């Protein structure tokens, strides 16, 4: 929340007297200057947590869709990947033959 912003808006809420007194006590015990500062801090933290949670879920759903598409519709390997796989197979075969000779 940017307090240096020149534009401000007002937010009013109606609540039972007992609830207001309860909130005021919490604000006082929490070291806040007033009820407004306490409410703004609490609402800011809750809003941030909700937004982060929802964005994480949306990201997870997007990641799941990308993963599912990659599994169900795989792309052909590139020439570089095909060459790397062939080179690896040759390396493993040579290493295996060297191990077999060393064991004799």
C-alpha positions as CSV (number, residue, x, y, z in Angstrom):
1,X,0.0,0.0,0.0
2,X,1.5,3.3,-1.0
3,X,0.8,6.1,1.5
4,X,2.5,8.7,-0.7
5,X,-0.3,8.4,-3.3
6,X,-2.1,11.7,-3.7
7,X,-5.4,10.0,-4.6
8,X,-7.3,8.6,-1.7
9,X,-10.6,6.8,-1.3
10,X,-12.8,6.3,1.7
11,X,-14.0,3.0,3.1
12,X,-16.8,2.9,5.7
13,X,-18.2,-0.2,7.4
14,X,-21.0,-0.7,9.8
15,X,-20.4,-3.2,12.6
16,X,-21.8,-4.1,16.0
17,X,-20.5,-1.9,18.8
18,X,-19.1,-4.9,20.7
19,X,-17.1,-5.9,17.6
20,X,-15.7,-2.4,17.2
21,X,-14.6,-2.4,20.9
22,X,-13.0,-5.8,20.4
23,X,-11.1,-4.5,17.3
24,X,-10.0,-1.3,19.2
25,X,-8.7,-3.4,22.0
26,X,-6.6,-5.5,19.6
27,X,-5.3,-2.4,17.9
28,X,-4.3,-0.8,21.2
29,X,-2.6,-4.0,22.4
30,X,-0.9,-4.4,19.1
31,X,0.6,-1.0,19.3
32,X,-1.3,0.6,16.5
33,X,-2.0,4.3,16.5
34,X,-5.7,3.8,15.9
35,X,-8.3,1.4,14.7
36,X,-7.9,2.5,11.1
37,X,-4.2,1.6,11.0
38,X,-5.0,-1.8,12.5
39,X,-7.8,-2.6,10.1
40,X,-5.7,-1.5,7.1
41,X,-2.8,-3.6,8.1
42,X,-5.0,-6.7,8.8
43,X,-6.9,-6.3,5.5
44,X,-3.7,-5.7,3.5
45,X,-2.1,-8.9,4.9
46,X,-5.2,-11.0,4.3
47,X,-5.7,-9.6,0.7
48,X,-2.0,-10.4,-0.1
49,X,-2.4,-13.9,1.2
50,X,-5.6,-14.6,-0.8
51,X,-4.1,-13.1,-4.0
52,X,-0.9,-15.2,-3.6
53,X,-2.8,-18.4,-3.0
54,X,-5.1,-17.8,-6.0
55,X,-2.2,-16.9,-8.3
56,X,-0.4,-20.0,-7.2
57,X,-3.4,-22.2,-8.0
58,X,-3.8,-20.5,-11.4
59,X,-0.1,-21.1,-12.1
60,X,-0.4,-24.7,-11.0
61,X,-3.4,-25.3,-13.2
62,X,-1.5,-23.7,-16.2
63,X,1.6,-25.8,-15.4
64,X,-0.6,-28.9,-15.3
65,X,-2.2,-28.1,-18.6
66,X,1.3,-27.6,-20.2
67,X,2.5,-30.9,-18.7
68,X,-0.6,-32.8,-19.8
69,X,-0.2,-31.5,-23.4
70,X,3.5,-32.4,-23.4
71,X,2.7,-35.9,-22.3
72,X,-0.3,-36.5,-24.6
73,X,1.1,-34.6,-27.7
74,X,4.9,-34.9,-27.5
75,X,7.0,-33.0,-30.0
76,X,9.6,-34.8,-32.1
77,X,13.1,-34.5,-30.7
78,X,15.4,-32.0,-32.4
79,X,18.4,-33.0,-34.4
80,X,20.7,-31.9,-31.5
81,X,18.8,-34.0,-29.0
82,X,18.9,-37.0,-31.3
83,X,22.6,-36.6,-31.8
84,X,23.1,-36.2,-28.0
85,X,21.2,-39.4,-27.3
86,X,23.3,-41.3,-29.9
87,X,26.5,-40.0,-28.4
88,X,25.4,-41.0,-24.9
89,X,24.5,-44.5,-26.1
90,X,28.0,-44.9,-27.7
91,X,29.6,-43.6,-24.5
92,X,27.6,-46.1,-22.3
93,X,28.5,-48.9,-24.7
94,X,32.2,-48.1,-24.5
95,X,32.1,-47.7,-20.8
96,X,30.4,-51.1,-20.5
97,X,33.0,-52.8,-22.7
98,X,35.8,-51.2,-20.6
99,X,34.2,-52.5,-17.4
100,X,33.8,-56.0,-18.9
101,X,37.5,-56.1,-19.9
102,X,38.6,-54.9,-16.5
103,X,36.6,-57.6,-14.8
104,X,38.3,-60.4,-16.8
